[in-house]
Amino acid sequence: MPTTERQELHEDASQDSTWSNALKLSWKVRELARRSYLALKSNPKPDTQSQADSKDILDDLRDLSHQVAKLQQKIHARQLKALIPWVDALGQLVEDRLGHLERQE
């Protein structure tokens, strides 16, 4: 294969590389499951936290929500039927938690 073809294939593969193959996708599932568990397990109480801490928590949840939404798109696009109910439920849990904390602000 000529060098230019290899380079083009490499560039295509690096596009959105975190989501580009099964190994990376499974790593992302584990990472987001762990982050979600920690975010949903924590019980931040506005009266015991500083504004900076609350803002950091909200920022983390917003990022997590964005990442889970992206994961949902990839799982649905690849029709990974065993993961669809799980990722949809995870997305809903994260969105509910984010909405709850935003209302408390």
N, C-alpha and C positions, 0 to 999 in steps of 0.2 A: 504494500500500500504506500503510495507516495506520501511524503512528509506533510503536504498541505491537507490531504484527506485526513490523516491522523490528527492534525492540529484542529481541523474543523470538528471532528468527532469528539475530541477532548473538550473543546469549547462548548459544544452542545451538551455534553455530559455534566459540565460544571455549572450550567444554568440551573439555578434552584437546586444545588447539589445535595442539600440536606434531605431532599425528598426524592432523589433520583433513583434509588434502588432499594431492594427489600431490606438489606442490612441497615442502611441509613434510616429508612422508614421505621423499622422496628426499634432502633435506638431512640428515635424521636418519640415514639409511642411511650417507651419506658421513661424517658426524661419528662415528658409532659404529665404522665400519670403520677410520677413522684412529686413534681412541682404542684400539681393540683391537690394531691393528698395533703401536702404540707400547708397549702393555702386554705384549703377547706377545713382542715383540722384545727387551725389556729382560731382563737376566739377573741379577736380584738375588741376591746371595750373602749369607746371614745373617752370616757372619763379618766382612764388610766394611761392614756397615750398622749404624747405630744402631737401637735399638728404635723410636724415633719414626719413622724413615724406613720401617722395615718395617711399622709400623702404618698409615702414610699409603698405602703401596703396597696393603696389604690393603683399606683403606677404599675406595681408588679402584677396585680390582678388584670389590669388592662392589657399588659403585654401577654400574659398567660391566655387571656381570652382571644387575643389576636392569633396566637400560635395554635390554640386548639381549633379555632375556626379554619385555619389553613390546613391543619391535619384532617379535619372533617372533609374538606374539599378533596384532598388527595385520596383519602380512604374511599369516599363515594366515587370519585373518578376511576379508581382502580377496581371498583366493585368488590371490595373485600368484605363480603357479607357477614362474616363472623365478627368483624370489628365495628360495623356500622351502628348497631344499637349501643355499644359501649361508648363510642366517640360522641354520638349524639347526646347520650345521657351526661357524659362528662361536660360537654359544651353547655348544656342546660344548667348543670350545677354551678359551673364557673360564672355563667351569666347571672344566675340568681344571686350568688354571693356578691358579685360586683354591684348589681343593682341595689341590694340591701345596704351595702356600705356607702354607696353614693347617696342614697336617701338619708343616711345618718349625718352626712356632712353638713 
